[in-house]
């Protein structure tokens, strides 16, 4: 965090962009909303990496019932984030929609 703060300040002084990137994984999906809120506080944008390798780390390789649990957890955060996110609202809600789409598609094929 100290390095991120230092780079953020450097970018501010240099009048250049500063953004932070999140790798959404099975172990950290529940922290994604907090990460987006931190970016709002820092007035920077979030980029999102979709983890596909190794597959056991990525959420999109989960069985649909397990991915649905992530979806439900993120949907519980949605109301609070709806009002708190501005700059990064489309990143967070875009990923939420992507997960919804994957869950719905998986449920149709069962």
N, CA, C and O atoms as CSV, one atom per row, in Angstrom:
chain,resi,resn,atom,element,x,y,z
A,1,UNK,N,N,0.829,-1.192,0.000
A,1,UNK,CA,C,0.000,0.000,0.000
A,1,UNK,C,C,0.870,1.251,0.000
A,1,UNK,O,O,0.530,2.255,-0.626
A,2,UNK,N,N,1.982,1.182,0.699
A,2,UNK,CA,C,2.850,2.354,0.724
A,2,UNK,C,C,3.396,2.667,-0.667
A,2,UNK,O,O,3.472,3.833,-1.055
A,3,UNK,N,N,3.776,1.631,-1.420
A,3,UNK,CA,C,4.245,1.863,-2.792
A,3,UNK,C,C,3.137,2.443,-3.666
A,3,UNK,O,O,3.382,3.344,-4.468
A,4,UNK,N,N,1.934,1.934,-3.512
A,4,UNK,CA,C,0.808,2.461,-4.302
A,4,UNK,C,C,0.582,3.936,-3.967
A,4,UNK,O,O,0.338,4.746,-4.861
A,5,UNK,N,N,0.661,4.280,-2.700
A,5,UNK,CA,C,0.499,5.685,-2.307
A,5,UNK,C,C,1.601,6.558,-2.923
A,5,UNK,O,O,1.352,7.671,-3.386
A,6,UNK,N,N,2.802,6.028,-2.913
A,6,UNK,CA,C,3.938,6.767,-3.467
A,6,UNK,C,C,3.761,6.981,-4.975
A,6,UNK,O,O,3.989,8.083,-5.473
A,7,UNK,N,N,3.362,5.946,-5.693
A,7,UNK,CA,C,3.144,6.075,-7.137
A,7,UNK,C,C,1.971,7.008,-7.437
A,7,UNK,O,O,2.003,7.774,-8.400
A,8,UNK,N,N,0.956,6.931,-6.616
A,8,UNK,CA,C,-0.197,7.831,-6.782
A,8,UNK,C,C,0.226,9.290,-6.640
A,8,UNK,O,O,-0.159,10.144,-7.438
A,9,UNK,N,N,1.015,9.554,-5.621
A,9,UNK,CA,C,1.495,10.923,-5.410
A,9,UNK,C,C,2.406,11.364,-6.555
A,9,UNK,O,O,2.328,12.506,-7.008
A,10,UNK,N,N,3.259,10.472,-7.016
A,10,UNK,CA,C,4.141,10.782,-8.141
A,10,UNK,C,C,3.319,11.154,-9.379
A,10,UNK,O,O,3.625,12.130,-10.064
A,11,UNK,N,N,2.290,10.379,-9.654
A,11,UNK,CA,C,1.424,10.658,-10.811
A,11,UNK,C,C,0.709,12.003,-10.636
A,11,UNK,O,O,0.543,12.753,-11.598
A,12,UNK,N,N,0.293,12.297,-9.419
A,12,UNK,CA,C,-0.384,13.571,-9.157
A,12,UNK,C,C,0.558,14.744,-9.428
A,12,UNK,O,O,0.191,15.711,-10.096
A,13,UNK,N,N,1.763,14.643,-8.902
A,13,UNK,CA,C,2.745,15.711,-9.086
A,13,UNK,C,C,3.092,15.877,-10.569
A,13,UNK,O,O,3.232,16.998,-11.056
A,14,UNK,N,N,3.227,14.768,-11.275
A,14,UNK,CA,C,3.571,14.792,-12.698
A,14,UNK,C,C,2.376,15.079,-13.607
A,14,UNK,O,O,2.521,15.235,-14.820
A,15,UNK,N,N,1.188,15.144,-12.989
A,15,UNK,CA,C,-0.058,15.391,-13.731
A,15,UNK,C,C,-0.286,14.341,-14.813
A,15,UNK,O,O,-0.586,14.647,-15.967
A,16,UNK,N,N,-0.132,13.102,-14.391
A,16,UNK,CA,C,-0.362,11.971,-15.281
A,16,UNK,C,C,-1.378,11.033,-14.632
A,16,UNK,O,O,-1.720,11.198,-13.461
A,17,UNK,N,N,-1.849,10.069,-15.377
A,17,UNK,CA,C,-2.866,9.138,-14.878
A,17,UNK,C,C,-2.281,8.137,-13.898
A,17,UNK,O,O,-1.119,7.740,-13.992
A,18,UNK,N,N,-3.117,7.750,-12.967
A,18,UNK,CA,C,-2.804,6.683,-12.028
A,18,UNK,C,C,-4.025,5.785,-11.965
A,18,UNK,O,O,-5.136,6.264,-11.740
A,19,UNK,N,N,-3.831,4.490,-12.162
A,19,UNK,CA,C,-4.917,3.513,-12.091
A,19,UNK,C,C,-4.408,2.293,-11.344
A,19,UNK,O,O,-3.203,2.054,-11.258
A,20,UNK,N,N,-5.338,1.532,-10.809
A,20,UNK,CA,C,-4.969,0.298,-10.124
A,20,UNK,C,C,-5.737,-0.861,-10.749
A,20,UNK,O,O,-6.855,-0.699,-11.240
A,21,UNK,N,N,-5.115,-2.019,-10.717
A,21,UNK,CA,C,-5.672,-3.199,-11.376
A,21,UNK,C,C,-5.975,-4.276,-10.346
A,21,UNK,O,O,-5.213,-4.496,-9.404
A,22,UNK,N,N,-7.108,-4.941,-10.548
A,22,UNK,CA,C,-7.547,-6.000,-9.648
A,22,UNK,C,C,-7.608,-7.310,-10.412
A,22,UNK,O,O,-8.150,-7.365,-11.516
A,23,UNK,N,N,-7.060,-8.352,-9.835
A,23,UNK,CA,C,-7.175,-9.703,-10.390
A,23,UNK,C,C,-8.259,-10.424,-9.602
A,23,UNK,O,O,-8.021,-10.890,-8.487
A,24,UNK,N,N,-9.443,-10.514,-10.183
A,24,UNK,CA,C,-10.588,-11.127,-9.513
A,24,UNK,C,C,-10.391,-12.641,-9.478
A,24,UNK,O,O,-10.291,-13.293,-10.518
A,25,UNK,N,N,-10.339,-13.189,-8.257
A,25,UNK,CA,C,-10.088,-14.616,-8.085
A,25,UNK,C,C,-11.025,-15.210,-7.045
A,25,UNK,O,O,-11.739,-14.494,-6.343
A,26,UNK,N,N,-11.005,-16.507,-6.964
A,26,UNK,CA,C,-11.832,-17.224,-5.986
A,26,UNK,C,C,-11.544,-16.761,-4.561
A,26,UNK,O,O,-12.453,-16.671,-3.735
A,27,UNK,N,N,-10.290,-16.473,-4.283
A,27,UNK,CA,C,-9.896,-16.119,-2.917
A,27,UNK,C,C,-10.171,-14.664,-2.556
A,27,UNK,O,O,-10.137,-14.313,-1.377
A,28,UNK,N,N,-10.445,-13.802,-3.550
A,28,UNK,CA,C,-10.558,-12.390,-3.209
A,28,UNK,C,C,-11.788,-11.686,-3.792
A,28,UNK,O,O,-11.903,-10.466,-3.669
A,29,UNK,N,N,-12.687,-12.407,-4.409
A,29,UNK,CA,C,-13.846,-11.765,-5.039
A,29,UNK,C,C,-14.605,-10.889,-4.046
A,29,UNK,O,O,-15.148,-9.849,-4.417
A,30,UNK,N,N,-14.641,-11.312,-2.784
A,30,UNK,CA,C,-15.398,-10.582,-1.759
A,30,UNK,C,C,-14.763,-9.234,-1.401
A,30,UNK,O,O,-15.395,-8.417,-0.731
A,31,UNK,N,N,-13.533,-8.996,-1.836
A,31,UNK,CA,C,-12.842,-7.740,-1.566
A,31,UNK,C,C,-12.934,-6.758,-2.737
A,31,UNK,O,O,-12.477,-5.621,-2.621
A,32,UNK,N,N,-13.507,-7.172,-3.842
A,32,UNK,CA,C,-13.530,-6.342,-5.044
A,32,UNK,C,C,-14.290,-5.031,-4.828
A,32,UNK,O,O,-13.848,-3.983,-5.299
A,33,UNK,N,N,-15.403,-5.071,-4.137
A,33,UNK,CA,C,-16.164,-3.857,-3.849
A,33,UNK,C,C,-15.351,-2.875,-3.019
A,33,UNK,O,O,-15.348,-1.676,-3.300
A,34,UNK,N,N,-14.661,-3.374,-2.000
A,34,UNK,CA,C,-13.808,-2.514,-1.172
A,34,UNK,C,C,-12.675,-1.910,-1.998
A,34,UNK,O,O,-12.309,-0.750,-1.810
A,35,UNK,N,N,-12.130,-2.699,-2.905
A,35,UNK,CA,C,-11.061,-2.219,-3.773
A,35,UNK,C,C,-11.562,-1.067,-4.644
A,35,UNK,O,O,-10.877,-0.057,-4.808
A,36,UNK,N,N,-12.758,-1.231,-5.197
A,36,UNK,CA,C,-13.350,-0.168,-6.020
A,36,UNK,C,C,-13.611,1.082,-5.187
A,36,UNK,O,O,-13.436,2.201,-5.668
A,37,UNK,N,N,-14.029,0.891,-3.944
A,37,UNK,CA,C,-14.240,2.051,-3.068
A,37,UNK,C,C,-12.925,2.753,-2.745
A,37,UNK,O,O,-12.885,3.981,-2.675
A,38,UNK,N,N,-11.856,1.997,-2.549
A,38,UNK,CA,C,-10.546,2.601,-2.333
A,38,UNK,C,C,-10.152,3.446,-3.546
A,38,UNK,O,O,-9.648,4.559,-3.396
A,39,UNK,N,N,-10.382,2.919,-4.730
A,39,UNK,CA,C,-10.064,3.664,-5.948
A,39,UNK,C,C,-10.882,4.954,-6.027
A,39,UNK,O,O,-10.377,5.986,-6.469
A,40,UNK,N,N,-12.133,4.896,-5.604
A,40,UNK,CA,C,-12.949,6.117,-5.571
A,40,UNK,C,C,-12.329,7.141,-4.628
A,40,UNK,O,O,-12.231,8.324,-4.954
A,41,UNK,N,N,-11.918,6.675,-3.470
A,41,UNK,CA,C,-11.298,7.561,-2.475
A,41,UNK,C,C,-10.018,8.186,-3.040
A,41,UNK,O,O,-9.734,9.361,-2.805
A,42,UNK,N,N,-9.260,7.397,-3.778
A,42,UNK,CA,C,-8.007,7.861,-4.362
A,42,UNK,C,C,-8.215,8.601,-5.687
A,42,UNK,O,O,-7.256,9.093,-6.283
A,43,UNK,N,N,-9.454,8.677,-6.141
A,43,UNK,CA,C,-9.789,9.333,-7.403
A,43,UNK,C,C,-9.013,8.739,-8.575
A,43,UNK,O,O,-8.433,9.454,-9.393
A,44,UNK,N,N,-9.021,7.397,-8.627
A,44,UNK,CA,C,-8.353,6.712,-9.737
A,44,UNK,C,C,-9.260,5.616,-10.285
A,44,UNK,O,O,-10.232,5.203,-9.652
A,45,UNK,N,N,-8.913,5.171,-11.458
A,45,UNK,CA,C,-9.712,4.147,-12.133
A,45,UNK,C,C,-9.208,2.753,-11.796
A,45,UNK,O,O,-8.037,2.549,-11.479
A,46,UNK,N,N,-10.139,1.794,-11.875
A,46,UNK,CA,C,-9.831,0.385,-11.670
A,46,UNK,C,C,-9.865,-0.316,-13.021
A,46,UNK,O,O,-10.781,-0.123,-13.820
A,47,UNK,N,N,-8.856,-1.124,-13.253
A,47,UNK,CA,C,-8.868,-2.059,-14.378
A,47,UNK,C,C,-9.022,-3.450,-13.771
A,47,UNK,O,O,-8.593,-3.698,-12.644
A,48,UNK,N,N,-9.629,-4.340,-14.517
A,48,UNK,CA,C,-9.906,-5.679,-13.988
A,48,UNK,C,C,-9.267,-6.726,-14.883
A,48,UNK,O,O,-9.452,-6.714,-16.100
A,49,UNK,N,N,-8.516,-7.626,-14.275
A,49,UNK,CA,C,-7.957,-8.772,-14.990
A,49,UNK,C,C,-8.822,-9.991,-14.706
A,49,UNK,O,O,-9.177,-10.260,-13.558
A,50,UNK,N,N,-9.151,-10.714,-15.744
A,50,UNK,CA,C,-9.860,-11.981,-15.595
A,50,UNK,C,C,-8.816,-13.078,-15.482
A,50,UNK,O,O,-8.043,-13.308,-16.412
A,51,UNK,N,N,-8.795,-13.743,-14.361
A,51,UNK,CA,C,-7.819,-14.804,-14.121
A,51,UNK,C,C,-8.331,-16.090,-14.766
A,51,UNK,O,O,-9.416,-16.575,-14.444
A,52,UNK,N,N,-7.534,-16.627,-15.675
A,52,UNK,CA,C,-7.896,-17.898,-16.315
A,52,UNK,C,C,-6.848,-18.981,-16.071
A,52,UNK,O,O,-7.139,-20.172,-16.185
A,53,UNK,N,N,-5.639,-18.564,-15.736
A,53,UNK,CA,C,-4.576,-19.522,-15.456
A,53,UNK,C,C,-3.873,-19.142,-14.176
A,53,UNK,O,O,-3.532,-17.976,-13.981
A,54,UNK,N,N,-3.655,-20.078,-13.323
A,54,UNK,CA,C,-4.173,-21.434,-13.382
A,54,UNK,C,C,-5.685,-21.446,-13.133
A,54,UNK,O,O,-6.195,-20.643,-12.352
A,55,UNK,N,N,-6.390,-22.348,-13.791
A,55,UNK,CA,C,-7.853,-22.356,-13.724
A,55,UNK,C,C,-8.417,-22.466,-12.308
A,55,UNK,O,O,-9.524,-21.992,-12.050
A,56,UNK,N,N,-7.690,-23.072,-11.409
A,56,UNK,CA,C,-8.206,-23.231,-10.041
A,56,UNK,C,C,-8.221,-21.913,-9.271
A,56,UNK,O,O,-8.755,-21.863,-8.163
A,57,UNK,N,N,-7.659,-20.860,-9.818
A,57,UNK,CA,C,-7.716,-19.546,-9.191
A,57,UNK,C,C,-8.857,-18.691,-9.726
A,57,UNK,O,O,-9.382,-17.841,-9.006
A,58,UNK,N,N,-9.241,-18.902,-10.965
A,58,UNK,CA,C,-10.263,-18.078,-11.597
A,58,UNK,C,C,-11.671,-18.438,-11.157
A,58,UNK,O,O,-11.948,-19.585,-10.807
A,59,UNK,N,N,-12.558,-17.453,-11.176
A,59,UNK,CA,C,-13.947,-17.728,-10.775
A,59,UNK,C,C,-14.759,-18.329,-11.920
A,59,UNK,O,O,-15.725,-19.051,-11.674
A,60,UNK,N,N,-14.387,-18.048,-13.150
A,60,UNK,CA,C,-15.200,-18.498,-14.282
A,60,UNK,C,C,-15.015,-19.974,-14.605
A,60,UNK,O,O,-15.733,-20.511,-15.449
A,61,UNK,N,N,-14.076,-20.633,-13.958
A,61,UNK,CA,C,-13.926,-22.070,-14.125
A,61,UNK,C,C,-14.635,-22.850,-13.006
A,61,UNK,O,O,-14.574,-24.078,-12.961
A,62,UNK,N,N,-15.301,-22.123,-12.115
A,62,UNK,CA,C,-16.056,-22.768,-11.038
A,62,UNK,C,C,-17.312,-23.435,-11.592
A,62,UNK,O,O,-17.857,-22.985,-12.599
A,63,UNK,N,N,-17.773,-24.496,-10.948
A,63,UNK,CA,C,-19.102,-25.030,-11.288
A,63,UNK,C,C,-20.153,-23.955,-11.037
A,63,UNK,O,O,-19.991,-23.120,-10.147
A,64,UNK,N,N,-21.211,-23.975,-11.805
A,64,UNK,CA,C,-22.251,-22.940,-11.732
A,64,UNK,C,C,-22.792,-22.754,-10.308
A,64,UNK,O,O,-22.964,-21.606,-9.898
A,65,UNK,N,N,-23.071,-23.802,-9.531
A,65,UNK,CA,C,-23.567,-23.563,-8.171
A,65,UNK,C,C,-22.596,-22.741,-7.307
A,65,UNK,O,O,-23.027,-21.939,-6.479
A,66,UNK,N,N,-21.305,-22.943,-7.501
A,66,UNK,CA,C,-20.329,-22.175,-6.726
A,66,UNK,C,C,-20.220,-20.739,-7.251
A,66,UNK,O,O,-20.075,-19.798,-6.470
A,67,UNK,N,N,-20.291,-20.578,-8.572
A,67,UNK,CA,C,-20.269,-19.232,-9.139
A,67,UNK,C,C,-21.520,-18.468,-8.714
A,67,UNK,O,O,-21.459,-17.258,-8.496
A,68,UNK,N,N,-22.639,-19.149,-8.596
A,68,UNK,CA,C,-23.872,-18.512,-8.130
A,68,UNK,C,C,-23.691,-17.953,-6.721
A,68,UNK,O,O,-24.236,-16.893,-6.413
A,69,UNK,N,N,-22.939,-18.638,-5.861
A,69,UNK,CA,C,-22.679,-18.132,-4.506
A,69,UNK,C,C,-21.898,-16.820,-4.557
A,69,UNK,O,O,-22.158,-15.908,-3.772
A,70,UNK,N,N,-20.954,-16.728,-5.466
A,70,UNK,CA,C,-20.214,-15.466,-5.643
A,70,UNK,C,C,-21.166,-14.392,-6.135
A,70,UNK,O,O,-21.144,-13.262,-5.646
A,71,UNK,N,N,-21.995,-14.738,-7.093
A,71,UNK,CA,C,-22.985,-13.789,-7.608
A,71,UNK,C,C,-23.880,-13.285,-6.483
A,71,UNK,O,O,-24.106,-12.081,-6.366
A,72,UNK,N,N,-24.383,-14.181,-5.668
A,72,UNK,CA,C,-25.254,-13.779,-4.557
A,72,UNK,C,C,-24.519,-12.870,-3.573
A,72,UNK,O,O,-25.093,-11.905,-3.069
A,73,UNK,N,N,-23.263,-13.176,-3.303
A,73,UNK,CA,C,-22.474,-12.339,-2.400
A,73,UNK,C,C,-22.257,-10.946,-2.970
A,73,UNK,O,O,-22.333,-9.952,-2.247
A,74,UNK,N,N,-21.989,-10.878,-4.260
A,74,UNK,CA,C,-21.780,-9.571,-4.881
A,74,UNK,C,C,-23.090,-8.795,-4.987
A,74,UNK,O,O,-23.104,-7.572,-4.847
A,75,UNK,N,N,-24.176,-9.498,-5.230
A,75,UNK,CA,C,-25.472,-8.812,-5.299
A,75,UNK,C,C,-25.845,-8.195,-3.960
A,75,UNK,O,O,-26.531,-7.173,-3.925
A,76,UNK,N,N,-25.409,-8.793,-2.861
A,76,UNK,CA,C,-25.665,-8.215,-1.536
A,76,UNK,C,C,-24.941,-6.889,-1.364
A,76,UNK,O,O,-25.397,-6.029,-0.611
A,77,UNK,N,N,-23.829,-6.715,-2.046
A,77,UNK,CA,C,-23.056,-5.475,-1.960
A,77,UNK,C,C,-23.564,-4.400,-2.922
A,77,UNK,O,O,-23.234,-3.224,-2.772
A,78,UNK,N,N,-24.358,-4.801,-3.901
A,78,UNK,CA,C,-24.714,-3.916,-5.020
A,78,UNK,C,C,-25.415,-2.632,-4.586
A,78,UNK,O,O,-25.089,-1.557,-5.090
A,79,UNK,N,N,-26.369,-2.721,-3.664
A,79,UNK,CA,C,-27.100,-1.517,-3.264
A,79,UNK,C,C,-26.184,-0.465,-2.659
A,79,UNK,O,O,-26.283,0.716,-2.994
A,80,UNK,N,N,-25.293,-0.889,-1.770
A,80,UNK,CA,C,-24.361,0.058,-1.157
A,80,UNK,C,C,-23.419,0.659,-2.199
A,80,UNK,O,O,-23.157,1.862,-2.187
A,81,UNK,N,N,-22.922,-0.170,-3.087
A,81,UNK,CA,C,-21.968,0.311,-4.082
A,81,UNK,C,C,-22.633,1.192,-5.130
A,81,UNK,O,O,-21.989,2.074,-5.699
A,82,UNK,N,N,-23.905,0.963,-5.386
A,82,UNK,CA,C,-24.638,1.768,-6.366
A,82,UNK,C,C,-24.522,3.253,-6.040
A,82,UNK,O,O,-24.342,4.074,-6.938
A,83,UNK,N,N,-24.623,3.592,-4.785
A,83,UNK,CA,C,-24.576,5.005,-4.399
A,83,UNK,C,C,-23.156,5.499,-4.130
A,83,UNK,O,O,-22.903,6.701,-4.213
A,84,UNK,N,N,-22.230,4.605,-3.812
A,84,UNK,CA,C,-20.881,5.044,-3.434
A,84,UNK,C,C,-19.895,5.092,-4.597
A,84,UNK,O,O,-18.937,5.865,-4.570
A,85,UNK,N,N,-20.126,4.270,-5.613
A,85,UNK,CA,C,-19.198,4.263,-6.743
A,85,UNK,C,C,-19.642,5.250,-7.805
A,85,UNK,O,O,-20.828,5.359,-8.118
A,86,UNK,N,N,-18.700,5.945,-8.338
A,86,UNK,CA,C,-18.970,6.846,-9.447
A,86,UNK,C,C,-18.036,6.506,-10.599
A,86,UNK,O,O,-18.468,5.963,-11.616
A,87,UNK,N,N,-16.774,6.821,-10.440
A,87,UNK,CA,C,-15.775,6.573,-11.482
A,87,UNK,C,C,-15.695,5.093,-11.852
A,87,UNK,O,O,-15.511,4.761,-13.023
A,88,UNK,N,N,-15.827,4.214,-10.883
A,88,UNK,CA,C,-15.625,2.778,-11.108
A,88,UNK,C,C,-16.903,1.952,-11.062
A,88,UNK,O,O,-16.862,0.724,-10.979
A,89,UNK,N,N,-18.032,2.638,-11.115
A,89,UNK,CA,C,-19.318,1.941,-11.086
A,89,UNK,C,C,-19.446,0.967,-12.264
A,89,UNK,O,O,-19.905,-0.162,-12.088
A,90,UNK,N,N,-19.044,1.398,-13.446
A,90,UNK,CA,C,-19.197,0.541,-14.623
A,90,UNK,C,C,-18.302,-0.691,-14.557
A,90,UNK,O,O,-18.657,-1.739,-15.096
A,91,UNK,N,N,-17.150,-0.581,-13.907
A,91,UNK,CA,C,-16.253,-1.733,-13.770
A,91,UNK,C,C,-16.887,-2.768,-12.848
A,91,UNK,O,O,-16.957,-3.951,-13.182
A,92,UNK,N,N,-17.346,-2.314,-11.694
A,92,UNK,CA,C,-17.911,-3.254,-10.723
A,92,UNK,C,C,-19.208,-3.875,-11.247
A,92,UNK,O,O,-19.371,-5.095,-11.227
A,93,UNK,N,N,-20.134,-3.022,-11.718
A,93,UNK,CA,C,-21.415,-3.550,-12.186
A,93,UNK,C,C,-21.282,-4.293,-13.506
A,93,UNK,O,O,-22.083,-5.181,-13.800
A,94,UNK,N,N,-20.285,-3.941,-14.302
A,94,UNK,CA,C,-20.025,-4.699,-15.530
A,94,UNK,C,C,-19.613,-6.122,-15.210
A,94,UNK,O,O,-20.064,-7.064,-15.862
A,95,UNK,N,N,-18.761,-6.284,-14.212
A,95,UNK,CA,C,-18.351,-7.629,-13.816
A,95,UNK,C,C,-19.499,-8.389,-13.179
A,95,UNK,O,O,-19.649,-9.590,-13.402
A,96,UNK,N,N,-20.311,-7.700,-12.388
A,96,UNK,CA,C,-21.489,-8.336,-11.803
A,96,UNK,C,C,-22.400,-8.852,-12.913
A,96,UNK,O,O,-22.899,-9.974,-12.824
A,97,UNK,N,N,-22.624,-8.067,-13.943
A,97,UNK,CA,C,-23.459,-8.506,-15.076
A,97,UNK,C,C,-22.825,-9.677,-15.818
A,97,UNK,O,O,-23.525,-10.586,-16.265
A,98,UNK,N,N,-21.521,-9.653,-15.947
A,98,UNK,CA,C,-20.823,-10.755,-16.621
A,98,UNK,C,C,-21.003,-12.065,-15.854
A,98,UNK,O,O,-21.216,-13.120,-16.450
A,99,UNK,N,N,-20.916,-11.984,-14.539
A,99,UNK,CA,C,-21.119,-13.180,-13.706
A,99,UNK,C,C,-22.563,-13.650,-13.821
A,99,UNK,O,O,-22.816,-14.848,-13.947
A,100,UNK,N,N,-23.508,-12.724,-13.780
A,100,UNK,CA,C,-24.926,-13.086,-13.955
A,100,UNK,C,C,-25.148,-13.835,-15.265
A,100,UNK,O,O,-25.824,-14.862,-15.303
A,101,UNK,N,N,-24.573,-13.308,-16.325
A,101,UNK,CA,C,-24.723,-13.918,-17.646
A,101,UNK,C,C,-24.166,-15.337,-17.658
A,101,UNK,O,O,-24.786,-16.249,-18.205
A,102,UNK,N,N,-23.006,-15.518,-17.060
A,102,UNK,CA,C,-22.384,-16.843,-17.002
A,102,UNK,C,C,-23.243,-17.810,-16.190
A,102,UNK,O,O,-23.411,-18.964,-16.582
A,103,UNK,N,N,-23.783,-17.354,-15.075
A,103,UNK,CA,C,-24.623,-18.215,-14.241
A,103,UNK,C,C,-25.897,-18.590,-14.998
A,103,UNK,O,O,-26.275,-19.762,-15.026
A,104,UNK,N,N,-26.554,-17.622,-15.602
A,104,UNK,CA,C,-27.796,-17.898,-16.354
A,104,UNK,C,C,-27.543,-18.873,-17.495
A,104,UNK,O,O,-28.323,-19.803,-17.701
A,105,UNK,N,N,-26.469,-18.668,-18.232
A,105,UNK,CA,C,-26.138,-19.561,-19.352
A,105,UNK,C,C,-25.880,-20.977,-18.844
A,105,UNK,O,O,-26.307,-21.952,-19.462
A,106,UNK,N,N,-25.184,-21.083,-17.719
A,106,UNK,CA,C,-24.895,-22.394,-17.139
A,106,UNK,C,C,-26.136,-23.091,-16.632
A,106,UNK,O,O,-26.244,-24.315,-16.714
A,107,UNK,N,N,-27.084,-22.315,-16.102
A,107,UNK,CA,C,-28.320,-22.913,-15.608
A,107,UNK,C,C,-29.202,-23.395,-16.746
A,107,UNK,O,O,-29.937,-24.369,-16.584
A,108,UNK,N,N,-29.143,-22.734,-17.889
A,108,UNK,CA,C,-29.944,-23.145,-19.052
A,108,UNK,C,C,-29.453,-24.456,-19.656
A,108,UNK,O,O,-30.236,-25.205,-20.240
A,109,UNK,N,N,-28.170,-24.732,-19.519
A,109,UNK,CA,C,-27.608,-25.945,-20.112
A,109,UNK,C,C,-27.704,-27.145,-19.201
A,109,UNK,O,O,-27.316,-28.251,-19.578
A,110,UNK,N,N,-28.215,-26.936,-18.007
A,110,UNK,CA,C,-28.323,-28.064,-17.057
A,110,UNK,C,C,-29.587,-28.830,-17.245
A,110,UNK,O,O,-29.832,-29.803,-16.532
